[in-house]
Amino acid sequence: MASKPKSTGTRATRRDTSQKVVRVLLVDTDPGLSQLIEQCSPPGESMQVTYARSLTEARARLTEKSVDLALINPNLPDGSGLDLAEELNKSRRITATILIGEKPSVESAMQAIRVGASDYMIKPLDLEDANRRVRSVLSKQKRNRDQSQRVRRLRRLCKKLNQARVDVSKQVDILCNDLVTAYQELAGQMQQVVQASEFGAVIRNELDLEQLLRKTLEHLVEKAGATNAAVFLPSSMDEYTLGGYVNYDCTPESADMLLQHLADVLAPKVAQRDDLIHVTDNQTLAHWLGGDAVYLVDSHVLAFACRTDDESLAVIALFRDGGDPFDQTVLDTCEAVGPLLGDSLARVIRIHHRGLDDAEYEDGFFGPPDDEDDALPF
């Protein structure tokens, strides 16, 4: 009886094909560097190195396929590799760049920073040093890619929830357009509300985005007294748009310009920070808002991000004349509102997407109003 042939090498082959391939573009006049770079693959991954000896050839390679990492010599036969590094940095590709060349000067190091290079390796390359640097850059690039994917997912979720808010608002003709009336109606009910526990009681089990934002602004206005307040929602990776506002002492024209500038300049900066921003002088105000700080001259500003799981789901700003500064109670209230509102927004997102299939989830988008005219004047 003939014995069954043994399937030698099958498992090893499957392991190899299951490895993630890191696509690398080497742009240098020395093709021999390819073999060294191939040895720098992270654990469980393999390097696929494409070689180009000039800018023209490198650009042609990039039109054929995208790459995860580009190693570029600044001195190439047909131009400067810095131009290619800058092109990759400004493009929508998520491609890390490392410059390789002679020992850099202060000027060349500054040029490398300006074009967005992640590192600069000196020839002749040492395998151990190159291995460490390449792996470090690839690890950072992976984190950036994961962050971009999370942001895109959040944008889809934001638009989906916003659509749900629009659908509900068509059925409910309850909009508070007068700050004084809304404040008077809720003042008696919210007198016992205190700090974090008070705010948690106000928004507990609230699943409607419009109502959630309205209650948040009303709670802050009650604690702070007469003040301007605005909430900004993410519309793209580094952009925010107005989601709701309370106008206390600004003319409509100046309010529109100021709120737009806060959305463009202040909100993205605040979204990256975990701490409460409390601005009490014009110099710091100019640093945060630039030329349009003139609209808030001699004002005090409070701003904070509403975060959950290291994601900023909203940014809130309060501002009023510096003659009536915010006291410690208002600062404590803002410290409590940030994480609680972030968790509530995340809960609203989960509730509205429960039961959707993958196709609906991927196609969905939920976000701030597509037009700032849709922002709610509470």
RAKA-V709714 format. One record per pair of residues at least 12 apart in sequence whose C-alpha atoms are under 6 Angstrom apart, sorted by the first residue. I is the first residue (numbers start at 1). J is the second residue. If there is no record, write none. Layout:
# RAKA-V709714
i->{I;I}
j->{J;J}
This chain:
# RAKA-V709714
i->{19;19;20;21;21;21;22;22;22;23;23;23;24;24;24;24;24;24;25;25;25;25;26;26;27;27;27;28;28;29;40;42;54;68;69;69;69;70;71;71;71;72;72;73;73;73;86;89;97;97;98;98;98;98;99;100;100;100;101;101;102;102;103;151;155;156;156;156;157;157;158;158;158;159;159;159;160;160;160;161;162;162;165;176;177;195;196;207;224;227;227;228;228;228;228;228;229;229;229;229;230;230;230;230;231;231;231;231;232;232;233;233;235;235;238;240;241;242;242;243;243;244;244;244;245;246;246;267;271;271;276;277;277;278;278;279;279;280;298;299;299;299;300;300;300;301;301;302;302;303;303;304;305;306;306;306;306;307;307;308;308}
j->{44;45;45;45;46;47;46;47;48;48;67;68;48;49;67;68;69;70;49;50;51;70;51;71;52;53;72;53;73;53;131;135;76;95;95;96;97;97;97;98;99;99;100;99;100;101;115;116;117;118;117;118;119;120;120;120;121;122;122;123;122;123;122;237;367;364;365;366;365;366;365;366;367;365;366;367;364;365;366;366;366;367;209;378;378;333;336;348;330;248;320;246;247;248;318;319;245;246;317;318;244;245;316;317;243;244;315;316;314;315;314;368;367;368;268;263;263;372;375;368;375;375;376;377;377;377;378;315;305;312;304;302;303;301;302;300;301;300;322;320;321;322;319;320;322;318;319;317;318;316;317;316;338;338;339;341;342;339;342;342;343}
